[in-house]
Amino acid sequence: MQKNLKWAIPILVALIATTGIAMQQVDAYKRTVMIHITAGEADFHSATMGVEHAKSTFAAGKTVVVLLDVDGVALAAKNPPANLKTANQNLQEFLDSGGRVIACEHCIAMAGLKSTDLLPGVEIDKHPQMPKMQQILDDAAVVLDY
């Protein structure tokens, strides 16, 4: 009997650990994906990739939020730089399909833009606290950075 108990505890621990890992993977799959884009005109390839990944991840059924920060706010301009026009169109399509886009208030001002210069539907987050961003992070979002 004691021989059987000697193996029962490690097997039970392994089963519990394996079950916990599987549950974490399911929970991680349901989390919000925040696409943080700081790239702008100078690195339009990264900016474009961020928007494309936001669209495709959203189309796959995930909850996606795009956070535009630093030079990334140029993506949301109604009149973007020439090399950001495709990314801007994709961002508009993302918004039109129900995606959420948040832009840093300070970064908008530093780019010489006003809230009225941005695509309709872009939310402004107050700098430096960034409460909208903080809430998403508090909800354990997965962050992809571009």
MIZABA-62176 format. One record per atom (N, C-alpha, C): residue number from 1; residue in three letters; atom name; x, y, z. Coordinates in steps of 0.2 Angstrom, whole numbers. Last residue first. Example, Ala and Ser with C-alpha at 12.3 -4.5 7.8 and 13.67 -1.06 7.14 Angstrom:
! residues 2
+-----+---------+-------+-------+-------+-------+
: num : residuo : atomo :  east : north :    up :
+-----+---------+-------+-------+-------+-------+
:   2 :     ser :     N :    64 :   -11 :    35 :
:   2 :     ser :    CA :    68 :    -5 :    36 :
:   2 :     ser :     C :    64 :     0 :    39 :
:   1 :     ala :     N :    66 :   -28 :    39 :
:   1 :     ala :    CA :    62 :   -22 :    39 :
:   1 :     ala :     C :    66 :   -16 :    39 :
+-----+---------+-------+-------+-------+-------+
//
This chain:
! residues 146
+-----+---------+-------+-------+-------+-------+
: num : residuo : atomo :  east : north :    up :
+-----+---------+-------+-------+-------+-------+
: 146 :     tyr :     N :    25 :   239 :  -159 :
: 146 :     tyr :    CA :    27 :   241 :  -166 :
: 146 :     tyr :     C :    30 :   248 :  -166 :
: 145 :     asp :     N :    20 :   226 :  -148 :
: 145 :     asp :    CA :    23 :   233 :  -149 :
: 145 :     asp :     C :    26 :   234 :  -156 :
: 144 :     leu :     N :     7 :   219 :  -140 :
: 144 :     leu :    CA :    11 :   218 :  -146 :
: 144 :     leu :     C :    14 :   225 :  -148 :
: 143 :     val :     N :     1 :   212 :  -125 :
: 143 :     val :    CA :     3 :   218 :  -129 :
: 143 :     val :     C :     8 :   216 :  -134 :
: 142 :     val :     N :   -13 :   207 :  -118 :
: 142 :     val :    CA :    -7 :   204 :  -121 :
: 142 :     val :     C :    -5 :   210 :  -126 :
: 141 :     ala :     N :   -21 :   213 :  -103 :
: 141 :     ala :    CA :   -20 :   212 :  -110 :
: 141 :     ala :     C :   -13 :   210 :  -112 :
: 140 :     ala :     N :   -26 :   213 :   -89 :
: 140 :     ala :    CA :   -21 :   208 :   -92 :
: 140 :     ala :     C :   -21 :   207 :   -99 :
: 139 :     asp :     N :   -33 :   224 :   -85 :
: 139 :     asp :    CA :   -37 :   218 :   -87 :
: 139 :     asp :     C :   -33 :   212 :   -90 :
: 138 :     asp :     N :   -23 :   233 :   -84 :
: 138 :     asp :    CA :   -26 :   230 :   -78 :
: 138 :     asp :     C :   -30 :   224 :   -79 :
: 137 :     leu :     N :   -23 :   237 :   -97 :
: 137 :     leu :    CA :   -17 :   233 :   -95 :
: 137 :     leu :     C :   -19 :   230 :   -88 :
: 136 :     ile :     N :   -35 :   244 :   -98 :
: 136 :     ile :    CA :   -34 :   238 :  -103 :
: 136 :     ile :     C :   -28 :   234 :  -100 :
: 135 :     gln :     N :   -32 :   254 :   -89 :
: 135 :     gln :    CA :   -38 :   249 :   -88 :
: 135 :     gln :     C :   -37 :   243 :   -92 :
: 134 :     gln :     N :   -22 :   261 :   -95 :
: 134 :     gln :    CA :   -21 :   258 :   -88 :
: 134 :     gln :     C :   -26 :   252 :   -87 :
: 133 :     met :     N :   -28 :   267 :  -106 :
: 133 :     met :    CA :   -23 :   262 :  -107 :
: 133 :     met :     C :   -22 :   258 :  -101 :
: 132 :     lys :     N :   -36 :   275 :   -99 :
: 132 :     lys :    CA :   -39 :   270 :  -104 :
: 132 :     lys :     C :   -34 :   265 :  -105 :
: 131 :     pro :     N :   -27 :   284 :   -92 :
: 131 :     pro :    CA :   -32 :   279 :   -89 :
: 131 :     pro :     C :   -35 :   274 :   -93 :
: 130 :     met :     N :   -14 :   291 :   -93 :
: 130 :     met :    CA :   -17 :   286 :   -98 :
: 130 :     met :     C :   -22 :   281 :   -95 :
: 129 :     gln :     N :    -6 :   300 :   -86 :
: 129 :     gln :    CA :    -9 :   295 :   -82 :
: 129 :     gln :     C :   -12 :   289 :   -87 :
: 128 :     pro :     N :    -2 :   312 :   -92 :
: 128 :     pro :    CA :     3 :   306 :   -92 :
: 128 :     pro :     C :    -1 :   300 :   -89 :
: 127 :     his :     N :   -14 :   311 :  -105 :
: 127 :     his :    CA :    -7 :   311 :  -103 :
: 127 :     his :     C :    -6 :   314 :   -96 :
: 126 :     lys :     N :   -29 :   304 :  -109 :
: 126 :     lys :    CA :   -25 :   309 :  -105 :
: 126 :     lys :     C :   -18 :   307 :  -103 :
: 125 :     asp :     N :   -33 :   298 :  -125 :
: 125 :     asp :    CA :   -31 :   296 :  -118 :
: 125 :     asp :     C :   -27 :   302 :  -115 :
: 124 :     ile :     N :   -46 :   298 :  -136 :
: 124 :     ile :    CA :   -40 :   302 :  -134 :
: 124 :     ile :     C :   -39 :   300 :  -127 :
: 123 :     glu :     N :   -51 :   288 :  -150 :
: 123 :     glu :    CA :   -52 :   290 :  -143 :
: 123 :     glu :     C :   -45 :   293 :  -141 :
: 122 :     val :     N :   -58 :   289 :  -165 :
: 122 :     val :    CA :   -51 :   288 :  -162 :
: 122 :     val :     C :   -52 :   291 :  -155 :
: 121 :     gly :     N :   -69 :   292 :  -172 :
: 121 :     gly :    CA :   -69 :   286 :  -168 :
: 121 :     gly :     C :   -63 :   285 :  -164 :
: 120 :     pro :     N :   -63 :   299 :  -187 :
: 120 :     pro :    CA :   -68 :   299 :  -182 :
: 120 :     pro :     C :   -68 :   292 :  -178 :
: 119 :     leu :     N :   -45 :   304 :  -187 :
: 119 :     leu :    CA :   -51 :   300 :  -189 :
: 119 :     leu :     C :   -57 :   299 :  -184 :
: 118 :     leu :     N :   -40 :   320 :  -182 :
: 118 :     leu :    CA :   -40 :   313 :  -181 :
: 118 :     leu :     C :   -46 :   310 :  -185 :
: 117 :     asp :     N :   -42 :   334 :  -180 :
: 117 :     asp :    CA :   -38 :   332 :  -186 :
: 117 :     asp :     C :   -37 :   324 :  -186 :
: 116 :     thr :     N :   -48 :   336 :  -168 :
: 116 :     thr :    CA :   -52 :   337 :  -174 :
: 116 :     thr :     C :   -48 :   335 :  -180 :
: 115 :     ser :     N :   -37 :   335 :  -159 :
: 115 :     ser :    CA :   -42 :   330 :  -159 :
: 115 :     ser :     C :   -46 :   330 :  -166 :
: 114 :     lys :     N :   -23 :   341 :  -168 :
: 114 :     lys :    CA :   -28 :   342 :  -163 :
: 114 :     lys :     C :   -33 :   336 :  -164 :
: 113 :     leu :     N :    -5 :   340 :  -171 :
: 113 :     leu :    CA :   -12 :   339 :  -172 :
: 113 :     leu :     C :   -17 :   341 :  -167 :
: 112 :     gly :     N :     8 :   341 :  -169 :
: 112 :     gly :    CA :     5 :   347 :  -172 :
: 112 :     gly :     C :    -2 :   345 :  -174 :
: 111 :     ala :     N :    14 :   331 :  -161 :
: 111 :     ala :    CA :    14 :   330 :  -169 :
: 111 :     ala :     C :    11 :   336 :  -172 :
: 110 :     met :     N :    11 :   335 :  -149 :
: 110 :     met :    CA :    18 :   335 :  -151 :
: 110 :     met :     C :    19 :   334 :  -158 :
: 109 :     ala :     N :    -3 :   332 :  -148 :
: 109 :     ala :    CA :     0 :   339 :  -148 :
: 109 :     ala :     C :     7 :   340 :  -151 :
: 108 :     ile :     N :    -2 :   318 :  -148 :
: 108 :     ile :    CA :    -6 :   321 :  -153 :
: 108 :     ile :     C :    -3 :   329 :  -154 :
: 107 :     cys :     N :     5 :   316 :  -137 :
: 107 :     cys :    CA :     8 :   314 :  -143 :
: 107 :     cys :     C :     5 :   317 :  -149 :
: 106 :     his :     N :    -4 :   319 :  -127 :
: 106 :     his :    CA :     2 :   323 :  -127 :
: 106 :     his :     C :     5 :   322 :  -134 :
: 105 :     glu :     N :   -14 :   309 :  -129 :
: 105 :     glu :    CA :   -16 :   316 :  -130 :
: 105 :     glu :     C :    -9 :   320 :  -131 :
: 104 :     cys :     N :   -13 :   294 :  -138 :
: 104 :     cys :    CA :   -10 :   298 :  -133 :
: 104 :     cys :     C :   -11 :   306 :  -134 :
: 103 :     ala :     N :   -27 :   286 :  -144 :
: 103 :     ala :    CA :   -21 :   290 :  -145 :
: 103 :     ala :     C :   -19 :   294 :  -139 :
: 102 :     ile :     N :   -35 :   271 :  -148 :
: 102 :     ile :    CA :   -34 :   276 :  -143 :
: 102 :     ile :     C :   -27 :   279 :  -144 :
: 101 :     val :     N :   -47 :   262 :  -156 :
: 101 :     val :    CA :   -41 :   265 :  -157 :
: 101 :     val :     C :   -41 :   271 :  -152 :
: 100 :     arg :     N :   -56 :   246 :  -159 :
: 100 :     arg :    CA :   -55 :   252 :  -154 :
: 100 :     arg :     C :   -48 :   255 :  -155 :
:  99 :     gly :     N :   -67 :   240 :  -172 :
:  99 :     gly :    CA :   -61 :   240 :  -168 :
:  99 :     gly :     C :   -60 :   247 :  -164 :
:  98 :     gly :     N :   -78 :   240 :  -180 :
:  98 :     gly :    CA :   -79 :   240 :  -173 :
:  98 :     gly :     C :   -73 :   239 :  -169 :
:  97 :     ser :     N :   -75 :   243 :  -193 :
:  97 :     ser :    CA :   -78 :   236 :  -191 :
:  97 :     ser :     C :   -79 :   235 :  -184 :
:  96 :     asp :     N :   -70 :   256 :  -193 :
:  96 :     asp :    CA :   -77 :   255 :  -196 :
:  96 :     asp :     C :   -80 :   248 :  -194 :
:  95 :     leu :     N :   -57 :   253 :  -188 :
:  95 :     leu :    CA :   -62 :   257 :  -184 :
:  95 :     leu :     C :   -69 :   256 :  -186 :
:  94 :     phe :     N :   -52 :   246 :  -199 :
:  94 :     phe :    CA :   -52 :   243 :  -192 :
:  94 :     phe :     C :   -57 :   247 :  -188 :
:  93 :     glu :     N :   -53 :   256 :  -208 :
:  93 :     glu :    CA :   -57 :   250 :  -209 :
:  93 :     glu :     C :   -57 :   246 :  -203 :
:  92 :     gln :     N :   -44 :   265 :  -203 :
:  92 :     gln :    CA :   -51 :   267 :  -204 :
:  92 :     gln :     C :   -55 :   261 :  -205 :
:  91 :     leu :     N :   -32 :   257 :  -204 :
:  91 :     leu :    CA :   -34 :   259 :  -198 :
:  91 :     leu :     C :   -42 :   261 :  -198 :
:  90 :     asn :     N :   -31 :   256 :  -218 :
:  90 :     asn :    CA :   -32 :   250 :  -214 :
:  90 :     asn :     C :   -35 :   252 :  -207 :
:  89 :     gln :     N :   -29 :   270 :  -221 :
:  89 :     gln :    CA :   -35 :   267 :  -224 :
:  89 :     gln :     C :   -37 :   260 :  -220 :
:  88 :     asn :     N :   -16 :   271 :  -215 :
:  88 :     asn :    CA :   -22 :   275 :  -212 :
:  88 :     asn :     C :   -28 :   272 :  -215 :
:  87 :     ala :     N :    -9 :   262 :  -222 :
:  87 :     ala :    CA :   -10 :   261 :  -215 :
:  87 :     ala :     C :   -16 :   264 :  -212 :
:  86 :     thr :     N :    -9 :   270 :  -234 :
:  86 :     thr :    CA :   -12 :   263 :  -234 :
:  86 :     thr :     C :   -13 :   261 :  -227 :
:  85 :     lys :     N :    -3 :   282 :  -230 :
:  85 :     lys :    CA :   -10 :   282 :  -232 :
:  85 :     lys :     C :   -13 :   275 :  -232 :
:  84 :     leu :     N :    10 :   284 :  -226 :
:  84 :     leu :    CA :     6 :   281 :  -221 :
:  84 :     leu :     C :    -2 :   280 :  -224 :
:  83 :     asn :     N :    17 :   291 :  -236 :
:  83 :     asn :    CA :    19 :   284 :  -235 :
:  83 :     asn :     C :    15 :   280 :  -229 :
:  82 :     ala :     N :    11 :   304 :  -235 :
:  82 :     ala :    CA :    10 :   300 :  -241 :
:  82 :     ala :     C :    11 :   292 :  -239 :
:  81 :     pro :     N :     4 :   308 :  -219 :
:  81 :     pro :    CA :     9 :   308 :  -223 :
:  81 :     pro :     C :     8 :   303 :  -229 :
:  80 :     pro :     N :   -15 :   310 :  -218 :
:  80 :     pro :    CA :    -8 :   307 :  -216 :
:  80 :     pro :     C :    -3 :   308 :  -221 :
:  79 :     asn :     N :   -27 :   318 :  -213 :
:  79 :     asn :    CA :   -23 :   319 :  -219 :
:  79 :     asn :     C :   -16 :   316 :  -217 :
:  78 :     lys :     N :   -32 :   313 :  -202 :
:  78 :     lys :    CA :   -37 :   313 :  -207 :
:  78 :     lys :     C :   -33 :   314 :  -214 :
:  77 :     ala :     N :   -21 :   302 :  -192 :
:  77 :     ala :    CA :   -23 :   309 :  -195 :
:  77 :     ala :     C :   -28 :   308 :  -201 :
:  76 :     ala :     N :   -17 :   290 :  -187 :
:  76 :     ala :    CA :   -24 :   292 :  -186 :
:  76 :     ala :     C :   -26 :   299 :  -189 :
:  75 :     leu :     N :    -3 :   290 :  -189 :
:  75 :     leu :    CA :    -8 :   285 :  -193 :
:  75 :     leu :     C :   -15 :   287 :  -192 :
:  74 :     ala :     N :     2 :   299 :  -180 :
:  74 :     ala :    CA :     1 :   301 :  -187 :
:  74 :     ala :     C :    -3 :   296 :  -191 :
:  73 :     val :     N :     4 :   292 :  -168 :
:  73 :     val :    CA :    -2 :   296 :  -169 :
:  73 :     val :     C :    -3 :   298 :  -176 :
:  72 :     gly :     N :    17 :   286 :  -169 :
:  72 :     gly :    CA :    11 :   282 :  -171 :
:  72 :     gly :     C :     5 :   286 :  -172 :
:  71 :     asp :     N :    26 :   294 :  -162 :
:  71 :     asp :    CA :    25 :   295 :  -169 :
:  71 :     asp :     C :    19 :   291 :  -172 :
:  70 :     val :     N :    18 :   291 :  -147 :
:  70 :     val :    CA :    24 :   294 :  -150 :
:  70 :     val :     C :    22 :   296 :  -157 :
:  69 :     asp :     N :     5 :   280 :  -150 :
:  69 :     asp :    CA :     9 :   283 :  -146 :
:  69 :     asp :     C :    15 :   286 :  -150 :
:  68 :     leu :     N :   -10 :   271 :  -151 :
:  68 :     leu :    CA :    -6 :   275 :  -155 :
:  68 :     leu :     C :    -2 :   280 :  -150 :
:  67 :     leu :     N :   -16 :   256 :  -148 :
:  67 :     leu :    CA :   -14 :   262 :  -144 :
:  67 :     leu :     C :    -9 :   265 :  -148 :
:  66 :     val :     N :   -30 :   246 :  -152 :
:  66 :     val :    CA :   -24 :   249 :  -155 :
:  66 :     val :     C :   -22 :   255 :  -151 :
:  65 :     val :     N :   -37 :   232 :  -146 :
:  65 :     val :    CA :   -36 :   239 :  -145 :
:  65 :     val :     C :   -30 :   241 :  -148 :
:  64 :     val :     N :   -47 :   218 :  -149 :
:  64 :     val :    CA :   -41 :   221 :  -151 :
:  64 :     val :     C :   -42 :   229 :  -149 :
:  63 :     thr :     N :   -53 :   202 :  -146 :
:  63 :     thr :    CA :   -54 :   209 :  -144 :
:  63 :     thr :     C :   -47 :   212 :  -145 :
:  62 :     lys :     N :   -53 :   190 :  -160 :
:  62 :     lys :    CA :   -51 :   193 :  -153 :
:  62 :     lys :     C :   -53 :   200 :  -152 :
:  61 :     gly :     N :   -57 :   186 :  -172 :
:  61 :     gly :    CA :   -62 :   185 :  -166 :
:  61 :     gly :     C :   -59 :   188 :  -160 :
:  60 :     ala :     N :   -50 :   188 :  -183 :
:  60 :     ala :    CA :   -50 :   181 :  -181 :
:  60 :     ala :     C :   -54 :   180 :  -174 :
:  59 :     ala :     N :   -51 :   202 :  -185 :
:  59 :     ala :    CA :   -55 :   197 :  -189 :
:  59 :     ala :     C :   -55 :   190 :  -187 :
:  58 :     phe :     N :   -41 :   205 :  -175 :
:  58 :     phe :    CA :   -48 :   207 :  -174 :
:  58 :     phe :     C :   -53 :   203 :  -178 :
:  57 :     thr :     N :   -30 :   201 :  -182 :
:  57 :     thr :    CA :   -32 :   198 :  -176 :
:  57 :     thr :     C :   -39 :   199 :  -174 :
:  56 :     ser :     N :   -31 :   209 :  -194 :
:  56 :     ser :    CA :   -31 :   202 :  -194 :
:  56 :     ser :     C :   -33 :   198 :  -188 :
:  55 :     lys :     N :   -30 :   222 :  -188 :
:  55 :     lys :    CA :   -35 :   220 :  -192 :
:  55 :     lys :     C :   -36 :   212 :  -192 :
:  54 :     ala :     N :   -17 :   221 :  -181 :
:  54 :     ala :    CA :   -23 :   223 :  -178 :
:  54 :     ala :     C :   -29 :   221 :  -182 :
:  53 :     his :     N :    -9 :   219 :  -192 :
:  53 :     his :    CA :   -10 :   213 :  -187 :
:  53 :     his :     C :   -16 :   215 :  -183 :
:  52 :     glu :     N :   -10 :   231 :  -199 :
:  52 :     glu :    CA :   -12 :   225 :  -202 :
:  52 :     glu :     C :   -13 :   219 :  -197 :
:  51 :     val :     N :    -4 :   239 :  -189 :
:  51 :     val :    CA :   -11 :   240 :  -191 :
:  51 :     val :     C :   -14 :   234 :  -194 :
:  50 :     gly :     N :     9 :   235 :  -189 :
:  50 :     gly :    CA :     5 :   235 :  -183 :
:  50 :     gly :     C :    -3 :   235 :  -184 :
:  49 :     met :     N :    13 :   236 :  -202 :
:  49 :     met :    CA :    13 :   230 :  -199 :
:  49 :     met :     C :     8 :   230 :  -193 :
:  48 :     thr :     N :    14 :   250 :  -202 :
:  48 :     thr :    CA :     9 :   247 :  -207 :
:  48 :     thr :     C :     8 :   240 :  -204 :
:  47 :     ala :     N :    24 :   253 :  -193 :
:  47 :     ala :    CA :    17 :   256 :  -192 :
:  47 :     ala :     C :    12 :   252 :  -196 :
:  46 :     ser :     N :    35 :   247 :  -200 :
:  46 :     ser :    CA :    32 :   244 :  -193 :
:  46 :     ser :     C :    25 :   247 :  -192 :
:  45 :     his :     N :    35 :   255 :  -211 :
:  45 :     his :    CA :    34 :   247 :  -212 :
:  45 :     his :     C :    32 :   245 :  -205 :
:  44 :     phe :     N :    38 :   268 :  -207 :
:  44 :     phe :    CA :    31 :   266 :  -210 :
:  44 :     phe :     C :    30 :   258 :  -210 :
:  43 :     asp :     N :    46 :   276 :  -199 :
:  43 :     asp :    CA :    47 :   268 :  -199 :
:  43 :     asp :     C :    40 :   266 :  -201 :
:  42 :     ala :     N :    43 :   289 :  -202 :
:  42 :     ala :    CA :    50 :   287 :  -203 :
:  42 :     ala :     C :    51 :   279 :  -203 :
:  41 :     glu :     N :    29 :   290 :  -198 :
:  41 :     glu :    CA :    32 :   291 :  -205 :
:  41 :     glu :     C :    39 :   288 :  -206 :
:  40 :     gly :     N :    30 :   278 :  -185 :
:  40 :     gly :    CA :    26 :   283 :  -189 :
:  40 :     gly :     C :    29 :   283 :  -196 :
:  39 :     ala :     N :    28 :   268 :  -170 :
:  39 :     ala :    CA :    31 :   270 :  -177 :
:  39 :     ala :     C :    27 :   274 :  -181 :
:  38 :     thr :     N :    21 :   264 :  -160 :
:  38 :     thr :    CA :    25 :   271 :  -159 :
:  38 :     thr :     C :    28 :   273 :  -165 :
:  37 :     ile :     N :     7 :   255 :  -156 :
:  37 :     ile :    CA :    11 :   258 :  -161 :
:  37 :     ile :     C :    14 :   264 :  -160 :
:  36 :     his :     N :     2 :   241 :  -148 :
:  36 :     his :    CA :     5 :   248 :  -146 :
:  36 :     his :     C :     9 :   250 :  -152 :
:  35 :     ile :     N :   -12 :   232 :  -147 :
:  35 :     ile :    CA :    -7 :   233 :  -152 :
:  35 :     ile :     C :    -4 :   241 :  -151 :
:  34 :     met :     N :   -18 :   222 :  -136 :
:  34 :     met :    CA :   -16 :   229 :  -137 :
:  34 :     met :     C :   -11 :   229 :  -142 :
:  33 :     val :     N :   -30 :   210 :  -134 :
:  33 :     val :    CA :   -23 :   211 :  -138 :
:  33 :     val :     C :   -23 :   219 :  -139 :
:  32 :     thr :     N :   -38 :   203 :  -120 :
:  32 :     thr :    CA :   -38 :   208 :  -125 :
:  32 :     thr :     C :   -31 :   209 :  -128 :
:  31 :     arg :     N :   -39 :   185 :  -118 :
:  31 :     arg :    CA :   -37 :   191 :  -116 :
:  31 :     arg :     C :   -37 :   196 :  -122 :
:  30 :     lys :     N :   -41 :   172 :  -122 :
:  30 :     lys :    CA :   -47 :   176 :  -122 :
:  30 :     lys :     C :   -46 :   183 :  -120 :
:  29 :     tyr :     N :   -29 :   165 :  -121 :
:  29 :     tyr :    CA :   -32 :   166 :  -128 :
:  29 :     tyr :     C :   -38 :   171 :  -128 :
:  28 :     ala :     N :   -27 :   165 :  -108 :
:  28 :     ala :    CA :   -23 :   169 :  -112 :
:  28 :     ala :     C :   -26 :   170 :  -119 :
:  27 :     asp :     N :   -37 :   155 :  -104 :
:  27 :     asp :    CA :   -38 :   161 :  -102 :
:  27 :     asp :     C :   -34 :   166 :  -106 :
:  26 :     val :     N :   -30 :   144 :  -111 :
:  26 :     val :    CA :   -37 :   146 :  -113 :
:  26 :     val :     C :   -38 :   153 :  -111 :
:  25 :     gln :     N :   -18 :   143 :  -104 :
:  25 :     gln :    CA :   -18 :   144 :  -111 :
:  25 :     gln :     C :   -25 :   147 :  -113 :
:  24 :     gln :     N :   -23 :   141 :   -91 :
:  24 :     gln :    CA :   -19 :   147 :   -92 :
:  24 :     gln :     C :   -19 :   149 :   -99 :
:  23 :     met :     N :   -27 :   128 :   -92 :
:  23 :     met :    CA :   -32 :   133 :   -90 :
:  23 :     met :     C :   -29 :   140 :   -92 :
:  22 :     ala :     N :   -15 :   121 :   -94 :
:  22 :     ala :    CA :   -21 :   121 :  -100 :
:  22 :     ala :     C :   -26 :   127 :   -98 :
:  21 :     ile :     N :    -9 :   123 :   -82 :
:  21 :     ile :    CA :    -6 :   126 :   -88 :
:  21 :     ile :     C :   -11 :   126 :   -94 :
:  20 :     gly :     N :   -18 :   116 :   -73 :
:  20 :     gly :    CA :   -17 :   123 :   -73 :
:  20 :     gly :     C :   -14 :   126 :   -79 :
:  19 :     thr :     N :   -16 :   103 :   -78 :
:  19 :     thr :    CA :   -23 :   106 :   -79 :
:  19 :     thr :     C :   -22 :   113 :   -78 :
:  18 :     thr :     N :    -3 :   101 :   -74 :
:  18 :     thr :    CA :    -5 :   101 :   -81 :
:  18 :     thr :     C :   -11 :   104 :   -82 :
:  17 :     ala :     N :    -4 :   102 :   -60 :
:  17 :     ala :    CA :     1 :   107 :   -64 :
:  17 :     ala :     C :    -1 :   107 :   -71 :
:  16 :     ile :     N :   -12 :    91 :   -58 :
:  16 :     ile :    CA :   -14 :    97 :   -56 :
:  16 :     ile :     C :   -10 :   103 :   -60 :
:  15 :     leu :     N :    -4 :    80 :   -62 :
:  15 :     leu :    CA :   -10 :    81 :   -65 :
:  15 :     leu :     C :   -13 :    88 :   -64 :
:  14 :     ala :     N :     7 :    82 :   -54 :
:  14 :     ala :    CA :     8 :    82 :   -61 :
:  14 :     ala :     C :     2 :    84 :   -64 :
:  13 :     val :     N :     1 :    78 :   -41 :
:  13 :     val :    CA :     4 :    85 :   -43 :
:  13 :     val :     C :     5 :    86 :   -50 :
:  12 :     leu :     N :    -2 :    65 :   -44 :
:  12 :     leu :    CA :    -7 :    70 :   -43 :
:  12 :     leu :     C :    -5 :    77 :   -44 :
:  11 :     ile :     N :    11 :    59 :   -45 :
:  11 :     ile :    CA :     6 :    59 :   -51 :
:  11 :     ile :     C :     0 :    64 :   -50 :
:  10 :     pro :     N :    16 :    62 :   -33 :
:  10 :     pro :    CA :    19 :    65 :   -39 :
:  10 :     pro :     C :    14 :    65 :   -45 :
:   9 :     ile :     N :     6 :    53 :   -25 :
:   9 :     ile :    CA :     7 :    61 :   -24 :
:   9 :     ile :     C :    11 :    64 :   -30 :
:   8 :     ala :     N :     8 :    40 :   -30 :
:   8 :     ala :    CA :     1 :    44 :   -31 :
:   8 :     ala :     C :     2 :    51 :   -30 :
:   7 :     trp :     N :    20 :    34 :   -26 :
:   7 :     trp :    CA :    19 :    37 :   -33 :
:   7 :     trp :     C :    13 :    41 :   -34 :
:   6 :     lys :     N :    17 :    31 :   -13 :
:   6 :     lys :    CA :    24 :    34 :   -15 :
:   6 :     lys :     C :    23 :    37 :   -22 :
:   5 :     leu :     N :     6 :    23 :   -13 :
:   5 :     leu :    CA :     6 :    30 :   -11 :
:   5 :     leu :     C :    12 :    34 :   -13 :
:   4 :     asn :     N :    12 :    11 :   -17 :
:   4 :     asn :    CA :     7 :    14 :   -21 :
:   4 :     asn :     C :     6 :    22 :   -19 :
:   3 :     lys :     N :    19 :     8 :    -6 :
:   3 :     lys :    CA :    22 :     9 :   -12 :
:   3 :     lys :     C :    18 :    13 :   -17 :
:   2 :     gln :     N :    10 :     6 :     4 :
:   2 :     gln :    CA :    14 :    12 :     4 :
:   2 :     gln :     C :    18 :    13 :    -2 :
:   1 :     met :     N :     4 :    -6 :     0 :
:   1 :     met :    CA :     0 :     0 :     0 :
:   1 :     met :     C :     4 :     6 :     0 :
+-----+---------+-------+-------+-------+-------+
//
